[in-house]
Amino acid sequence: MGAIEARLDALDDLVMAGVSQGLAHCAAQDDQLDGRVITVDGRRLVSFGSCSYLGLETHPELVAAVVDAVTRYGSQFSSSRTYLSAPGYAPAEAALTEMFGRPALISPSTTMGHLAALPVVVGSDDIVLLDAQVHFSVQVAARLVQADGIPVELLPHGDLGRLERRVVELARTHRRVWYMTDGIYSMYADPAPVAQLSGLAEQHPNLWLYIDDAHAISWTGRFGRGYALEQLSAAAAERAIVTGSLNKSFAAAGGVLTFPNPELRRRVFALGGPLIFSGPVQPPMLGAILASARLHLTDAVAPRRAHLNHLIDLFNRLAAERDLPVVSPSATPIRCVGVGKPPLTYRVAELLRDAGFFVDIATSPAVPAKRSGIRISLTAHHTDQDVVKLVETLTAALPQALAEGGSSMSELRRAFGRQLAGRVLPSPREPAE
């Protein structure tokens, strides 16, 4: 058996272990959804597995916009945008451009956006440096440019000292150095040091930034523009492409690419393969994008953001009081409680399920298998009591699972190392100075 097959078989075994315990590949069985509770295997569970952080998927204006768009334009508009765009694209992209304060381009998904942009913006005299934990979709897109002969290197996660040394060394041999990172990492929820990256970009004119801010759009930043654009200086933003997801907190569909100038946007739109050959975002979701953008451009989402931030603070305070091993102390709606090896993590998730909670599991390939954890998504649908009961259940379930598996809290903390060392991280809510 080859190395590829062995790796896939090991991953398949890991995934199917979760499936066999009813913890993965689940299906909601509800006739109607309210955003807070779901039915899985006949059990009503409070869901902490949704990335719709502001709970806008049930907002009356988004629902009405979807109904209006499908009534006027039908369920689909089956044409490549190279030839013809559906009527909803122009107003939706104009609203996103206003929201982000820079030229915006809608892609069928965030992944498709990366696949479209990177082969166009990265040139033959450039080099790509990837943060070791940058999202898998960015890594896949980087392989396309690597196939064209452009060097791609992996750097240790968040190691800006190593990054700066490489930028200086590569200035002699490459026109541009692209550093690619998440804005907020999707599993452990640690924010990238974007303010420090701004400083590096200002010092080194050959450094360009490509930031996937998928999990920060909508719930944080001015007009919901996210974490990265809030932290980037004006000078650094002139050499930065920032992308986001429109089907997480934004509660619509597709991805968005934002550019430092209209010409770069035009070039990616004209030449990006998936924007030429893949299907477009369909009219109902274009209606949702426009409605969501309009909400974000007003104060309409402010109460939901305030409630979400309150829940984040509540969870962090309660978890700290109970000494739960939250992997990142950041103030984001993604909370990951470290457990260790996958079987232990599955057991904690099982105990939470028995207590009436649905949570996600962070494990390989998204994170190292021995640093698996319980991934909790807080949304504006939740109540204070939901959070209190979840933390109480976790406080009992974690030591029980560790004891059953012959492990301990000290072993768990050693497995996570410096990521549980209480690093001080910037809050995604704090605007750039």
Residue, then its C-alpha position, 0 to 999 in steps of 0.5 A: m500500500g502506498a503512502i497516500e492510500a495509508r494516510l487516507d485509510a487512517l483518516d477514513d478510520l478516524v472519521m468513521a469512528g465518529v460516524s459509528q457513534g452518531l457524532a459525524h455525518c448527522a442529519a437534522q430531522d426538523d420540519q421547521l428550524d428556529g436556529r437554536v434547537i435541532t432534532v438528531d436521531g429523534r432527540r431535541l438538542v440545543s445546537f452549538g454547531s452553527c456558524s451563523y453567529l448572528g442568527l440572521e438566517t431566520h431574520p424576516e428581511l433575509v427570508a423576505a428577500v429570498v422569497d422576492a428574488v425566487t418569485r421574480y427570477g426563479s430558482q436559478f440563473s444558469s449562465s456563466r458570468t463570463y457571458l451574463s450575470a443574474p440581475g441580483y449581482a450588480p446591487a449585491e456587489a455594490a452593497l458589499t463594496e460599500m460595506f468593506g470599503r474596497p472593491a468586492l467580488i462575489s464567488p460561488s464559495t470561499t474555496m472557489g474564490h481562492l481557486a480563482a484568485l491565486p493563479v491570477v494574482v501570484g506571478s512567476d517571480d513571486i513566492v508563497l509562504l503559508d501559515a501552517q494552519v491556514h485553511f485547507s482551501v487556501q492550501v489547495a489553491a496554493r497547489l495550483v500556483q505550485a504546479d505552475g512552478i511557483p515556490v510554496e513554503l510552509l511556515p510555523h503557525g504565527d511565527l512572525g520572526r521566521l516570516e520576517r527573516r524569509v521576507v528579507e532573504l527572498a527580497r534578493t530573488h523574488r519580486r513579491v512574497w505572499y504570506m497567506t493566513d486566516g484572520i481567525y482560525s476556524m478550529y481553535a479560534d486564535p486570531a492572526p497577528v494582523a496588526q503586527l503583519s501590517g507593521l511588517a508590510e509597511q517595513h517590507p514593500n515586497l510583502w503582500l498579504y492574502i487573508d482568509d477572514a471567513h469566520a470573522i465577517s458580519w459579527t465583528g468590524r465596522f459594518g461587519r467587514g471582519y477582523a482583518l480589515e479592522q486591524l490592517s493599516a491603510a498602507a498594508a491594505e494596499r498590498a492585501i487581498v482579504t476574503g470572506s464567507l457569505n454563508k456563515s455569520f452573513a447568512a447567505a451563500g457564496g464567498v467574497l473577495t476584496f481587493p486593494n484596487p478595481e484593476l486587480r478585481r477586474r483581472v481576477f473576474a476576467l481570468g479566474g477559472p472558477l469564475i468562468f467555468s463554475g456555476p454562479v450564486q443563484p438569484p434567491m441567495l443573491g437576494a439574501i446577500l443584498a438584504s444582509a449587506r443592507l442590514h450590516l450597513t445600518d445599526a440593525v444588527a447591533p443588538r444581535r452583536a451585543h448579545l453575541n459578545h455578551l455570550i462570548d464573555l459569559f462563556n469565557r468567564l465561566a470556563a476560566e472559573r472552572d479551569l476548562p482548557v479553552v485552547s484560545p482565550s480570544a473573544t470570538p464565537i468559536r470556542c474550542v475546549g481541548v481534549g486530546k486524542p480523538p476517542l476521548t473527544y468523541r466520548v466528551a461529545e457523546l456525554l454532551r449529546d446525552a445531556g441535550f447538546f449538539v457540538d462539533i468535533a475538532t480533529s484531524p485533518a482540521v487539527p492534529a489528531k492528538r490535539s482534538g477538541i470540542r468545537i463550540s459555536l455561540t450564536a445570537h440564538h442562544t440564551d444565557q442559560d444555554v451557555v451556563k448549562l453547557v459549561e456545567t456539563l463540560t465541567a463534568a464530562l471532560p474529567q469523566a471522559l479522561a478518566e475512562g480513557g486512562s488520561s488526565m488534565s495534566e496529560l491534556r495540557r502537555a498535549f496542547g503545549r503553548q496553545l494552552a499557555g494563556r497567551v494574550l491575544p487581541s480581541p477581534r472586537e477592538p478596532a485598529e487605532 
